[in-house]
Amino acid sequence: MLGRGIMAAAALACALFSTTTARAQQTLEAIKARGQLVCGIGTGVAGFGLPDSRGVWQGMDVDLCRGLAVAIFNDPAKVRFVPLSSSTRFTALGAGEVDVLFRTSTQTMLRDVTLGLRHVVTYFYDGHGFIVRAGSVAKVSEMRDATICLVQGTTNEQVTADYFRSINTPFRPVLFERTDQAAAALQAGRCDSFGTDASQLAGVRSTMPKPADWTILPERFSKEPYGAYIRRDDQQWFDVVRWYTTALIEAEEQGVTQANAEEMRRTSTNPNTRRLLGVTPELGEALKLDRAWAYNIIRAMGNYGEIYDRSWGPETQINLPRGPNELWTRGGLVYALPMR
Ligand SMILES: N[C@@H](CCC(=O)N[C@@H](CS)C(=O)NCC(=O)O)C(=O)O
């Protein structure tokens, strides 16, 4: 009797496992059937994702979404952007409202292990900082009893609390749902400082009426390595998102650019370049994508450095030096695992 019960339970668990895994494994197929990638982005921060005067989203996270659409459809327009606040982003992904998050999301152990999600490859290295009115304070430790604007659902809440507790100094947090609300409160004098990832502070500062009135203090209080997020147990989609992000970096490492990709594909004798650009088919076949997937991405969006510069480079309002987001060959942390 007991034997039969256990057998039935085992059969049920196995059926459940196979259906959930089967369902989880279907993101890429679902996207292909839908004819469009659905990408979770931020609610609006210059540099990562902000609509321009024509209402077209511009920024690094947005471009990374477009590049992924090229990997699948060879068309950067086959993507729908879903702006998500920090506190709703992971629930929306878990519920299947979006296929992937490229949304200033720090990769942490607890997020990776406890949310039923998975983060995939670091595409941007950042750290927590504070912006203050120019000349108000020189160091964060001077902000005793300060009112600090923070965005709900971010790592920045904990980082700020951890730091002030560590120096035994009281502060008053003021929480907001979105970045623009926190930035407006700062400028309206409702808080003495705004604490978040330094690149986002640079983005926010670049859109202020008088950026020179504001200082991003030099200290950094955490590591905030951003990765794309997907649902757990979807190995095929994990592979696609992982090696897509890596291909952008590999292209820069190999000197393949938006301008020279076509010529490199025709003339390069470097086996790694020939593999990357689909002269030989093995990389595309392994991912069940077109053999020219990486070539198409670089032609449409550029390599990692070109995507970075389009949003943060010297030609932009923000002009954020690459720093840790420089290639490892130039003293940064950006490194592509071997694509072979
Ligand atoms: N990297 C941190 C913070 C990321 C974050 O979401 N920052 C806020 C600003 S403080 C945000 O919403 N940024 C994107 C947006 O508003 O578009 C995290 O993963 O929790």
Ligand as a Chemical Component Dictionary entry (heavy atoms), coordinates in Angstrom:
data_LIG
# 
_chem_comp.id                   LIG 
_chem_comp.type                 NON-POLYMER 
_chem_comp.pdbx_formal_charge   0 
_chem_comp.three_letter_code    LIG 
# 
loop_
_chem_comp_atom.comp_id 
_chem_comp_atom.atom_id 
_chem_comp_atom.alt_atom_id 
_chem_comp_atom.type_symbol 
_chem_comp_atom.charge 
_chem_comp_atom.model_Cartn_x 
_chem_comp_atom.model_Cartn_y 
_chem_comp_atom.model_Cartn_z 
_chem_comp_atom.pdbx_ordinal 
LIG N1  N1  N 0 21.513 48.572 -8.537  1  
LIG C1  C1  C 0 20.556 48.786 -7.486  2  
LIG C2  C2  C 0 19.702 50.028 -7.727  3  
LIG C3  C3  C 0 19.138 50.046 -9.004  4  
LIG C4  C4  C 0 17.943 50.944 -9.151  5  
LIG O1  O1  O 0 16.923 50.475 -9.408  6  
LIG N2  N2  N 0 18.100 52.241 -8.996  7  
LIG C5  C5  C 0 16.951 53.140 -9.079  8  
LIG C6  C6  C 0 17.465 54.475 -8.865  9  
LIG S1  S1  S 0 17.921 54.626 -7.326  10 
LIG C7  C7  C 0 16.221 52.999 -10.363 11 
LIG O2  O2  O 0 15.104 52.756 -10.381 12 
LIG N3  N3  N 0 16.890 53.177 -11.447 13 
LIG C8  C8  C 0 16.369 52.976 -12.760 14 
LIG C9  C9  C 0 15.233 53.877 -13.194 15 
LIG O3  O3  O 0 14.659 54.537 -12.386 16 
LIG O4  O4  O 0 15.010 53.941 -14.390 17 
LIG C10 C10 C 0 19.660 47.575 -7.362  18 
LIG O5  O5  O 0 19.773 46.656 -8.182  19 
LIG O6  O6  O 0 18.880 47.536 -6.435  20 
# 
loop_
_chem_comp_bond.comp_id 
_chem_comp_bond.atom_id_1 
_chem_comp_bond.atom_id_2 
_chem_comp_bond.value_order 
_chem_comp_bond.pdbx_ordinal 
LIG N1  C1  SING 1  
LIG C1  C2  SING 2  
LIG C1  C10 SING 3  
LIG C2  C3  SING 4  
LIG C3  C4  SING 5  
LIG C4  O1  DOUB 6  
LIG C4  N2  SING 7  
LIG N2  C5  SING 8  
LIG C5  C6  SING 9  
LIG C5  C7  SING 10 
LIG C6  S1  SING 11 
LIG C7  O2  DOUB 12 
LIG C7  N3  SING 13 
LIG N3  C8  SING 14 
LIG C8  C9  SING 15 
LIG C9  O3  DOUB 16 
LIG C9  O4  SING 17 
LIG C10 O5  DOUB 18 
LIG C10 O6  SING 19 
# 
